[in-house]
Amino acid sequence: MSITRTTRRTQAKIAVSIGALAAGSLILTACSGSSDGASGSKRDGTYYIKDVNGTSDLGQLVVKGNSVSHHEYECEGVYDKPDVTSTGEFNKDQSQIIWTVAGEDPRNERTGSEPISISDTSISISGSVYVRDNSDAGKALLDGFKVKCGK
């Protein structure tokens, strides 16, 4: 009988240890995610603005994690290569975009850093509001641009 009791105690200790390891693993996994630029962030997506930089072009802001790319499209280029492209990243406290690569077009105003504010459906850059593509405002803006461009 003493062998049976020892085996049961050993099995119980092993089961408790495995349970503790599994719980610890779940806690570490949950804690490893962050909202400061981690992939899959709530702000990830595509945003648009009409008449970007004082032109009749469509501005597109694509956010993925901490990276940002900005594209400008004329009517002919909406479904092709953008006319102007710049890339950047959010600063540590998510209050600015720091532009790291400016597009080659002389109209490009995306240099240095710009203050931003973020909501569920928009990102404002230096006061210019970019609306999320799948929001009501985003859908209306894209539909209007397609009509204007005859697409």
OpenMM code with the backbone's topology and positions (N, CA, C; nanometers):
from openmm import Vec3, app, unit

residues = "MET SER ILE THR ARG THR THR ARG ARG THR GLN ALA LYS ILE ALA VAL SER ILE GLY ALA LEU ALA ALA GLY SER LEU ILE LEU THR ALA CYS SER GLY SER SER ASP GLY ALA SER GLY SER LYS ARG ASP GLY THR TYR TYR ILE LYS ASP VAL ASN GLY THR SER ASP LEU GLY GLN LEU VAL VAL LYS GLY ASN SER VAL SER HIS HIS GLU TYR GLU CYS GLU GLY VAL TYR ASP LYS PRO ASP VAL THR SER THR GLY GLU PHE ASN LYS ASP GLN SER GLN ILE ILE TRP THR VAL ALA GLY GLU ASP PRO ARG ASN GLU ARG THR GLY SER GLU PRO ILE SER ILE SER ASP THR SER ILE SER ILE SER GLY SER VAL TYR VAL ARG ASP ASN SER ASP ALA GLY LYS ALA LEU LEU ASP GLY PHE LYS VAL LYS CYS GLY LYS".split()
positions = [
    Vec3(0.0800, -0.1196, 0.0000),
    Vec3(0.0000, 0.0000, 0.0000),
    Vec3(0.0845, 0.1264, 0.0000),
    Vec3(0.2006, 0.1242, 0.0598),
    Vec3(0.2814, 0.2443, 0.0646),
    Vec3(0.3297, 0.2846, -0.0753),
    Vec3(0.3514, 0.1885, -0.1621),
    Vec3(0.3901, 0.2184, -0.3005),
    Vec3(0.2747, 0.2884, -0.3720),
    Vec3(0.1513, 0.2436, -0.3489),
    Vec3(0.0346, 0.3037, -0.4117),
    Vec3(0.0177, 0.4475, -0.3656),
    Vec3(0.0331, 0.4725, -0.2326),
    Vec3(0.0193, 0.6095, -0.1806),
    Vec3(0.1283, 0.6999, -0.2364),
    Vec3(0.2502, 0.6515, -0.2444),
    Vec3(0.3618, 0.7306, -0.2958),
    Vec3(0.3398, 0.7629, -0.4432),
    Vec3(0.2920, 0.6659, -0.5199),
    Vec3(0.2645, 0.6878, -0.6615),
    Vec3(0.1557, 0.7926, -0.6792),
    Vec3(0.0497, 0.7836, -0.5983),
    Vec3(-0.0588, 0.8817, -0.6087),
    Vec3(-0.0099, 1.0213, -0.5712),
    Vec3(0.0714, 1.0307, -0.4660),
    Vec3(0.1263, 1.1618, -0.4259),
    Vec3(0.2136, 1.2197, -0.5365),
    Vec3(0.2971, 1.1345, -0.5947),
    Vec3(0.3854, 1.1791, -0.7029),
    Vec3(0.3028, 1.2253, -0.8227),
    Vec3(0.2001, 1.1492, -0.8575),
    Vec3(0.1134, 1.1873, -0.9693),
    Vec3(0.0420, 1.3193, -0.9396),
    Vec3(-0.0029, 1.3364, -0.8159),
    Vec3(-0.0711, 1.4605, -0.7783),
    Vec3(0.0243, 1.5791, -0.7876),
    Vec3(0.1487, 1.5616, -0.7428),
    Vec3(0.2478, 1.6692, -0.7501),
    Vec3(0.2786, 1.7051, -0.8962),
    Vec3(0.2890, 1.6025, -0.9785),
    Vec3(0.3161, 1.6260, -1.1211),
    Vec3(0.1995, 1.7008, -1.1852),
    Vec3(0.0769, 1.6600, -1.1532),
    Vec3(-0.0413, 1.7263, -1.2087),
    Vec3(-0.0481, 1.8720, -1.1654),
    Vec3(-0.0181, 1.8998, -1.0378),
    Vec3(-0.0185, 2.0382, -0.9877),
    Vec3(0.0899, 2.1191, -1.0587),
    Vec3(0.2079, 2.0597, -1.0769),
    Vec3(0.3170, 2.1297, -1.1447),
    Vec3(0.2814, 2.1621, -1.2894),
    Vec3(0.2235, 2.0658, -1.3579),
    Vec3(0.1826, 2.0882, -1.4971),
    Vec3(0.0771, 2.1981, -1.5036),
    Vec3(-0.0177, 2.1956, -1.4126),
    Vec3(-0.1209, 2.2994, -1.4086),
    Vec3(-0.0615, 2.4366, -1.3841),
    Vec3(0.0358, 2.4442, -1.2921),
    Vec3(0.1002, 2.5726, -1.2632),
    Vec3(0.1784, 2.6231, -1.3843),
    Vec3(0.2479, 2.5317, -1.4522),
    Vec3(0.3219, 2.5710, -1.5730),
    Vec3(0.2271, 2.6204, -1.6829),
    Vec3(0.1161, 2.5509, -1.7004),
    Vec3(0.0197, 2.5923, -1.8026),
    Vec3(-0.0383, 2.7288, -1.7698),
    Vec3(-0.0742, 2.7508, -1.6432),
    Vec3(-0.1287, 2.8810, -1.6032),
    Vec3(-0.0254, 2.9906, -1.6209),
    Vec3(0.0992, 2.9612, -1.5848),
    Vec3(0.2060, 3.0603, -1.6022),
    Vec3(0.2278, 3.0938, -1.7481),
    Vec3(0.2206, 2.9925, -1.8328),
    Vec3(0.2363, 3.0140, -1.9759),
    Vec3(0.1260, 3.1030, -2.0315),
    Vec3(0.0021, 3.0792, -1.9879),
    Vec3(-0.1100, 3.1630, -2.0332),
    Vec3(-0.0929, 3.3068, -1.9880),
    Vec3(-0.0485, 3.3265, -1.8646),
    Vec3(-0.0286, 3.4624, -1.8129),
    Vec3(0.0801, 3.5329, -1.8918),
    Vec3(0.1927, 3.4644, -1.9172),
    Vec3(0.3006, 3.5258, -1.9941),
    Vec3(0.2571, 3.5587, -2.1356),
    Vec3(0.1801, 3.4716, -2.1978),
    Vec3(0.1300, 3.4968, -2.3326),
    Vec3(0.0395, 3.6184, -2.3335),
    Vec3(-0.0499, 3.6284, -2.2364),
    Vec3(-0.1414, 3.7424, -2.2295),
    Vec3(-0.0668, 3.8715, -2.2052),
    Vec3(0.0382, 3.8672, -2.1262),
    Vec3(0.1134, 3.9884, -2.0944),
    Vec3(0.2069, 4.0303, -2.2057),
    Vec3(0.2392, 3.9398, -2.2964),
    Vec3(0.3361, 3.9730, -2.3998),
    Vec3(0.2803, 4.0646, -2.5062),
    Vec3(0.1490, 4.0703, -2.5244),
    Vec3(0.0895, 4.1609, -2.6221),
    Vec3(0.0955, 4.3025, -2.5715),
    Vec3(0.1045, 4.3990, -2.6628),
    Vec3(0.1034, 4.5384, -2.6225),
    Vec3(0.0285, 4.6189, -2.7243),
    Vec3(-0.0194, 4.7329, -2.6831),
    Vec3(-0.0949, 4.8174, -2.7747),
    Vec3(-0.0101, 4.9299, -2.8307),
    Vec3(0.1196, 4.9303, -2.8051),
    Vec3(0.2046, 5.0397, -2.8500),
    Vec3(0.2750, 5.0082, -2.9802),
    Vec3(0.1977, 4.9582, -3.0764),
    Vec3(0.2557, 4.9334, -3.2069),
    Vec3(0.2664, 4.7865, -3.2387),
    Vec3(0.2123, 4.7032, -3.1543),
    Vec3(0.2171, 4.5607, -3.1836),
    Vec3(0.1296, 4.5311, -3.3039),
    Vec3(0.1657, 4.4291, -3.3759),
    Vec3(0.0871, 4.3891, -3.4914),
    Vec3(-0.0555, 4.3567, -3.4479),
    Vec3(-0.1519, 4.3928, -3.5292),
    Vec3(-0.2902, 4.3655, -3.4937),
    Vec3(-0.3507, 4.4740, -3.4074),
    Vec3(-0.2890, 4.5874, -3.4005),
    Vec3(-0.3374, 4.6977, -3.3190),
    Vec3(-0.4746, 4.7441, -3.3658),
    Vec3(-0.5509, 4.7999, -3.2742),
    Vec3(-0.6852, 4.8501, -3.3047),
    Vec3(-0.6829, 4.9580, -3.4132),
    Vec3(-0.5749, 5.0318, -3.4211),
    Vec3(-0.5680, 5.1401, -3.5206),
    Vec3(-0.5239, 5.0908, -3.6578),
    Vec3(-0.4783, 4.9640, -3.6693),
    Vec3(-0.4349, 4.9100, -3.7981),
    Vec3(-0.5471, 4.9218, -3.9008),
    Vec3(-0.5113, 4.9603, -4.0218),
    Vec3(-0.6101, 4.9687, -4.1279),
    Vec3(-0.5730, 5.0734, -4.2302),
    Vec3(-0.6693, 5.1038, -4.3161),
    Vec3(-0.6507, 5.2001, -4.4234),
    Vec3(-0.7455, 5.3173, -4.4013),
    Vec3(-0.6932, 5.4363, -4.4164),
    Vec3(-0.7674, 5.5601, -4.3931),
    Vec3(-0.7532, 5.6494, -4.5161),
    Vec3(-0.8547, 5.7341, -4.5414),
    Vec3(-0.8524, 5.8216, -4.6590),
    Vec3(-0.8883, 5.9647, -4.6224),
    Vec3(-0.8397, 6.0569, -4.7073),
    Vec3(-0.8759, 6.1974, -4.6981),
    Vec3(-0.8927, 6.2500, -4.8401),
    Vec3(-0.9884, 6.3388, -4.8561),
    Vec3(-1.0156, 6.4010, -4.9860),
    Vec3(-0.9329, 6.5286, -4.9982),
    Vec3(-0.8883, 6.5579, -5.1182),
    Vec3(-0.8146, 6.6812, -5.1472),
    Vec3(-0.6898, 6.6963, -5.0606),
    Vec3(-0.6076, 6.5935, -5.0556),
    Vec3(-0.4868, 6.5938, -4.9742),
    Vec3(-0.3889, 6.7010, -5.0214),
    Vec3(-0.3246, 6.7655, -4.9282),
    Vec3(-0.2235, 6.8689, -4.9547),
    Vec3(-0.2740, 6.9784, -5.0484),
    Vec3(-0.4032, 7.0104, -5.0405),
    Vec3(-0.4579, 7.1179, -5.1221),
    Vec3(-0.4758, 7.0821, -5.2685),
    Vec3(-0.4695, 6.9551, -5.3017),
    Vec3(-0.4913, 6.9109, -5.4399),
    Vec3(-0.6254, 6.8390, -5.4450),
    Vec3(-0.6640, 6.7950, -5.5623),
    Vec3(-0.7869, 6.7158, -5.5731),
    Vec3(-0.7549, 6.5670, -5.5628),
    Vec3(-0.6320, 6.5350, -5.5207),
    Vec3(-0.5907, 6.3960, -5.5075),
    Vec3(-0.6532, 6.3320, -5.3837),
    Vec3(-0.6567, 6.2009, -5.3862),
    Vec3(-0.7038, 6.1216, -5.2734),
    Vec3(-0.5824, 6.0820, -5.1903),
    Vec3(-0.5857, 6.1099, -5.0597),
    Vec3(-0.4781, 6.0699, -4.9701),
    Vec3(-0.5142, 5.9397, -4.9020),
    Vec3(-0.4190, 5.8496, -4.8944),
    Vec3(-0.4407, 5.7201, -4.8305),
    Vec3(-0.3328, 5.7008, -4.7239),
    Vec3(-0.3757, 5.6662, -4.6039),
    Vec3(-0.2853, 5.6380, -4.4939),
    Vec3(-0.3040, 5.4916, -4.4562),
    Vec3(-0.1965, 5.4130, -4.4606),
    Vec3(-0.2038, 5.2716, -4.4256),
    Vec3(-0.1224, 5.2503, -4.2986),
    Vec3(-0.1895, 5.1974, -4.1957),
    Vec3(-0.1266, 5.1755, -4.0654),
    Vec3(-0.1175, 5.0264, -4.0401),
    Vec3(0.0015, 4.9814, -4.0094),
    Vec3(0.0224, 4.8417, -3.9729),
    Vec3(0.1230, 4.8390, -3.8586),
    Vec3(0.0723, 4.8083, -3.7386),
    Vec3(0.1590, 4.8102, -3.6213),
    Vec3(0.2085, 4.9506, -3.5970),
    Vec3(0.3376, 4.9681, -3.5913),
    Vec3(0.3973, 5.0985, -3.5659),
    Vec3(0.4344, 5.1705, -3.6959),
    Vec3(0.4151, 5.1034, -3.8098),
    Vec3(0.4540, 5.1593, -3.9395),
    Vec3(0.3374, 5.2290, -4.0080),
    Vec3(0.3708, 5.3349, -4.0804),
    Vec3(0.2714, 5.4150, -4.1513),
    Vec3(0.3224, 5.4407, -4.2922),
    Vec3(0.2334, 5.4273, -4.3902),
    Vec3(0.2693, 5.4712, -4.5254),
    Vec3(0.1588, 5.5633, -4.5743),
    Vec3(0.1995, 5.6647, -4.6472),
    Vec3(0.1060, 5.7647, -4.6988),
    Vec3(0.1197, 5.7673, -4.8499),
    Vec3(0.0058, 5.7576, -4.9181),
    Vec3(0.0047, 5.7563, -5.0640),
    Vec3(-0.0924, 5.8625, -5.1136),
    Vec3(-0.0618, 5.9176, -5.2283),
    Vec3(-0.1531, 6.0120, -5.2925),
    Vec3(-0.1867, 5.9589, -5.4315),
    Vec3(-0.3159, 5.9665, -5.4650),
    Vec3(-0.3638, 5.9141, -5.5922),
    Vec3(-0.4380, 6.0215, -5.6701),
    Vec3(-0.4096, 6.0281, -5.7998),
    Vec3(-0.4915, 6.1059, -5.8914),
    Vec3(-0.5967, 6.0111, -5.9462),
    Vec3(-0.6946, 6.0640, -6.0171),
    Vec3(-0.8008, 5.9781, -6.0712),
    Vec3(-0.7453, 5.8604, -6.1507),
    Vec3(-0.6486, 5.8853, -6.2367),
    Vec3(-0.5967, 5.7783, -6.3214),
    Vec3(-0.5224, 5.6731, -6.2403),
    Vec3(-0.4713, 5.7099, -6.1254),
    Vec3(-0.3860, 5.6185, -6.0507),
    Vec3(-0.4509, 5.5503, -5.9332),
    Vec3(-0.5807, 5.5686, -5.9142),
    Vec3(-0.6463, 5.5143, -5.7959),
    Vec3(-0.6274, 5.3644, -5.7843),
    Vec3(-0.6286, 5.2952, -5.8955),
    Vec3(-0.6164, 5.1508, -5.8897),
    Vec3(-0.4779, 5.1030, -5.9318),
    Vec3(-0.3875, 5.1967, -5.9494),
    Vec3(-0.2521, 5.1640, -5.9906),
    Vec3(-0.1543, 5.2118, -5.8840),
    Vec3(-0.0342, 5.2409, -5.9278),
    Vec3(0.0708, 5.2898, -5.8402),
    Vec3(0.0396, 5.4332, -5.7963),
    Vec3(0.0587, 5.4648, -5.6668),
    Vec3(0.0320, 5.6015, -5.6213),
    Vec3(0.1314, 5.7009, -5.6815),
    Vec3(0.0868, 5.8262, -5.6922),
    Vec3(0.1733, 5.9317, -5.7443),
    Vec3(0.2792, 5.9737, -5.6437),
    Vec3(0.2449, 5.9708, -5.5155),
    Vec3(0.3354, 6.0128, -5.4091),
    Vec3(0.3269, 5.9098, -5.2966),
    Vec3(0.4399, 5.8682, -5.2440),
    Vec3(0.4414, 5.7753, -5.1314),
    Vec3(0.5455, 5.8207, -5.0300),
    Vec3(0.5074, 5.8159, -4.9024),
    Vec3(0.5985, 5.8445, -4.7925),
    Vec3(0.5785, 5.7374, -4.6861),
    Vec3(0.6815, 5.7102, -4.6086),
    Vec3(0.6688, 5.6134, -4.5002),
    Vec3(0.7201, 5.6741, -4.3703),
    Vec3(0.6662, 5.6224, -4.2613),
    Vec3(0.7069, 5.6702, -4.1304),
    Vec3(0.6647, 5.5737, -4.0226),
    Vec3(0.6743, 5.6205, -3.8986),
    Vec3(0.6352, 5.5377, -3.7849),
    Vec3(0.5854, 5.6262, -3.6714),
    Vec3(0.5061, 5.5657, -3.5838),
    Vec3(0.4571, 5.6382, -3.4674),
    Vec3(0.5704, 5.6537, -3.3665),
    Vec3(0.5722, 5.7688, -3.2967),
    Vec3(0.6697, 5.7817, -3.1894),
    Vec3(0.6237, 5.6985, -3.0707),
    Vec3(0.7042, 5.6941, -2.9662),
    Vec3(0.6794, 5.6038, -2.8534),
    Vec3(0.5445, 5.6259, -2.7866),
    Vec3(0.5043, 5.7506, -2.7667),
    Vec3(0.3766, 5.7750, -2.6977),
    Vec3(0.2589, 5.7922, -2.7936),
    Vec3(0.2784, 5.7585, -2.9212),
    Vec3(0.1722, 5.7594, -3.0226),
    Vec3(0.1127, 5.8992, -3.0458),
    Vec3(0.1899, 6.0034, -3.0183),
    Vec3(0.1384, 6.1388, -3.0366),
    Vec3(0.1873, 6.2047, -3.1657),
    Vec3(0.2796, 6.1397, -3.2352),
    Vec3(0.3336, 6.1944, -3.3589),
    Vec3(0.3667, 6.0826, -3.4572),
    Vec3(0.3687, 6.1202, -3.5850),
    Vec3(0.4251, 6.0332, -3.6879),
    Vec3(0.5586, 6.0947, -3.7258),
    Vec3(0.6602, 6.0129, -3.7261),
    Vec3(0.7932, 6.0571, -3.7684),
    Vec3(0.8146, 6.0004, -3.9079),
    Vec3(0.8203, 6.0896, -4.0068),
    Vec3(0.8355, 6.0462, -4.1456),
    Vec3(0.9809, 6.0110, -4.1691),
    Vec3(1.0061, 5.8875, -4.2138),
    Vec3(1.1425, 5.8393, -4.2329),
    Vec3(1.1864, 5.8408, -4.3786),
    Vec3(1.0924, 5.8239, -4.4711),
    Vec3(1.1244, 5.8273, -4.6137),
    Vec3(1.0198, 5.9139, -4.6826),
    Vec3(1.0638, 6.0239, -4.7407),
    Vec3(0.9715, 6.1127, -4.8112),
    Vec3(0.9617, 6.0690, -4.9564),
    Vec3(0.8450, 6.0863, -5.0124),
    Vec3(0.8266, 6.0561, -5.1539),
    Vec3(0.9075, 6.1518, -5.2393),
    Vec3(0.9263, 6.1162, -5.3652),
    Vec3(1.0090, 6.1961, -5.4549),
    Vec3(0.9352, 6.3139, -5.5173),
    Vec3(0.8028, 6.3132, -5.5135),
    Vec3(0.7260, 6.4199, -5.5750),
    Vec3(0.7461, 6.5507, -5.4979),
    Vec3(0.7714, 6.6625, -5.5681),
    Vec3(0.7967, 6.7896, -5.5003),
    Vec3(0.6760, 6.8406, -5.4203),
    Vec3(0.5552, 6.7902, -5.4493),
    Vec3(0.4376, 6.8317, -5.3726),
    Vec3(0.4335, 6.7675, -5.2352),
    Vec3(0.5196, 6.6706, -5.2116),
    Vec3(0.5150, 6.5942, -5.0882),
    Vec3(0.5423, 6.6830, -4.9674),
    Vec3(0.4489, 6.6810, -4.8745),
    Vec3(0.4651, 6.7587, -4.7522),
    Vec3(0.4928, 6.6693, -4.6327),
    Vec3(0.5167, 6.5441, -4.6538),
    Vec3(0.5360, 6.4484, -4.5450),
    Vec3(0.6847, 6.4369, -4.5103),
    Vec3(0.7343, 6.5308, -4.4317),
    Vec3(0.8718, 6.5280, -4.3858),
    Vec3(0.8748, 6.5624, -4.2379),
    Vec3(0.9817, 6.5254, -4.1709),
    Vec3(0.9958, 6.5553, -4.0287),
    Vec3(0.8967, 6.4755, -3.9460),
    Vec3(0.8292, 6.5429, -3.8551),
    Vec3(0.7280, 6.4759, -3.7741),
    Vec3(0.6029, 6.5622, -3.7690),
    Vec3(0.4896, 6.4967, -3.7475),
    Vec3(0.3617, 6.5664, -3.7427),
    Vec3(0.2807, 6.5145, -3.6243),
    Vec3(0.2098, 6.6047, -3.5551),
    Vec3(0.1250, 6.5616, -3.4434),
    Vec3(0.0026, 6.4863, -3.4947),
    Vec3(-0.0416, 6.3857, -3.4185),
    Vec3(-0.1580, 6.3066, -3.4572),
    Vec3(-0.2526, 6.2883, -3.3396),
    Vec3(-0.3760, 6.2558, -3.3714),
    Vec3(-0.4708, 6.2068, -3.2714),
    Vec3(-0.5477, 6.0937, -3.3377),
    Vec3(-0.5825, 5.9936, -3.2574),
    Vec3(-0.6427, 5.8720, -3.3096),
    Vec3(-0.7763, 5.8467, -3.2415),
    Vec3(-0.8791, 5.8137, -3.3221),
    Vec3(-1.0077, 5.7701, -3.2676),
    Vec3(-1.0401, 5.6339, -3.3285),
    Vec3(-1.1555, 5.5802, -3.2971),
    Vec3(-1.1938, 5.4494, -3.3519),
    Vec3(-1.2100, 5.4521, -3.5032),
    Vec3(-1.2501, 5.5665, -3.5604),
    Vec3(-1.2795, 5.5716, -3.7038),
    Vec3(-1.1933, 5.6700, -3.7819),
    Vec3(-1.0968, 5.7342, -3.7153),
    Vec3(-1.0155, 5.8310, -3.7886),
    Vec3(-0.8796, 5.8526, -3.7233),
    Vec3(-0.7891, 5.9073, -3.8031),
    Vec3(-0.6594, 5.9537, -3.7550),
    Vec3(-0.6424, 6.0945, -3.8087),
    Vec3(-0.6140, 6.1871, -3.7204),
    Vec3(-0.5924, 6.3259, -3.7591),
    Vec3(-0.4427, 6.3531, -3.7581),
    Vec3(-0.3915, 6.4037, -3.8712),
    Vec3(-0.2503, 6.4371, -3.8841),
    Vec3(-0.2406, 6.5872, -3.9076),
    Vec3(-0.1796, 6.6570, -3.8143),
    Vec3(-0.1665, 6.8033, -3.8242),
    Vec3(-0.3002, 6.8692, -3.8570),
    Vec3(-0.4092, 6.8177, -3.7993),
    Vec3(-0.5416, 6.8750, -3.8197),
    Vec3(-0.6184, 6.8216, -3.9391),
    Vec3(-0.5543, 6.7463, -4.0276),
    Vec3(-0.6229, 6.6863, -4.1426),
    Vec3(-0.6749, 6.5489, -4.1021),
    Vec3(-0.8059, 6.5254, -4.1193),
    Vec3(-0.8696, 6.4033, -4.0709),
    Vec3(-0.8775, 6.2977, -4.1809),
    Vec3(-0.8172, 6.1837, -4.1557),
    Vec3(-0.8224, 6.0663, -4.2429),
    Vec3(-0.9248, 5.9711, -4.1819),
    Vec3(-1.0249, 5.9287, -4.2612),
    Vec3(-1.1303, 5.8414, -4.2092),
    Vec3(-1.1041, 5.6969, -4.2499),
    Vec3(-1.1387, 5.6059, -4.1597),
    Vec3(-1.1181, 5.4621, -4.1846),
    Vec3(-1.2016, 5.4190, -4.3045),
    Vec3(-1.1435, 5.3374, -4.3908),
    Vec3(-1.2086, 5.2973, -4.5158),
    Vec3(-1.3408, 5.2244, -4.4952),
    Vec3(-1.3565, 5.1506, -4.3867),
    Vec3(-1.4802, 5.0754, -4.3677),
    Vec3(-1.5824, 5.1483, -4.2798),
    Vec3(-1.5534, 5.2740, -4.2445),
    Vec3(-1.6511, 5.3545, -4.1712),
    Vec3(-1.7497, 5.4146, -4.2711),
    Vec3(-1.8624, 5.4650, -4.2231),
    Vec3(-1.9606, 5.5285, -4.3124),
    Vec3(-1.8978, 5.6454, -4.3878),
    Vec3(-1.8203, 5.7284, -4.3161),
    Vec3(-1.7554, 5.8439, -4.3804),
    Vec3(-1.6529, 5.7978, -4.4832),
    Vec3(-1.5798, 5.6910, -4.4525),
    Vec3(-1.4808, 5.6385, -4.5460),
    Vec3(-1.5439, 5.5836, -4.6723),
    Vec3(-1.6520, 5.5094, -4.6547),
    Vec3(-1.7224, 5.4541, -4.7710),
    Vec3(-1.7783, 5.5657, -4.8585),
    Vec3(-1.8349, 5.6682, -4.7967),
    Vec3(-1.8899, 5.7816, -4.8726),
    Vec3(-1.7790, 5.8551, -4.9479),
    Vec3(-1.6655, 5.8747, -4.8827),
    Vec3(-1.5538, 5.9442, -4.9460),
    Vec3(-1.5032, 5.8645, -5.0664),
    Vec3(-1.4843, 5.7347, -5.0501),
    Vec3(-1.4359, 5.6520, -5.1610),
    Vec3(-1.5370, 5.6453, -5.2746),
    Vec3(-1.6659, 5.6330, -5.2413),
    Vec3(-1.7694, 5.6312, -5.3449),
    Vec3(-1.7695, 5.7623, -5.4225),
    Vec3(-1.7561, 5.8743, -5.3522),
    Vec3(-1.7511, 6.0060, -5.4179),
    Vec3(-1.6305, 6.0196, -5.5091),
    Vec3(-1.5159, 5.9686, -5.4654),
    Vec3(-1.3958, 5.9762, -5.5472),
    Vec3(-1.4092, 5.8902, -5.6728),
    Vec3(-1.4715, 5.7733, -5.6580),
    Vec3(-1.4925, 5.6863, -5.7745),
    Vec3(-1.5863, 5.7522, -5.8754),
    Vec3(-1.6896, 5.8192, -5.8262),
    Vec3(-1.7821, 5.8896, -5.9151),
    Vec3(-1.7093, 6.0034, -5.9850),
    Vec3(-1.6330, 6.0802, -5.9081),
    Vec3(-1.5592, 6.1926, -5.9648),
    Vec3(-1.4634, 6.1452, -6.0730),
    Vec3(-1.4019, 6.0305, -6.0518),
    Vec3(-1.3040, 5.9789, -6.1460),
    Vec3(-1.3651, 5.8926, -6.2544),
    Vec3(-1.4971, 5.8734, -6.2498),
    Vec3(-1.5644, 5.7950, -6.3520),
    Vec3(-1.5301, 5.6477, -6.3475),
    Vec3(-1.5016, 5.5951, -6.2298),
    Vec3(-1.4669, 5.4521, -6.2159),
    Vec3(-1.5831, 5.3758, -6.1605),
] * unit.nanometer
topology = app.Topology()
chain = topology.addChain("A")
for resn in residues:
    res = topology.addResidue(resn, chain)
    for name in ("N", "CA", "C"):
        topology.addAtom(name, app.Element.getBySymbol(name[0]), res)
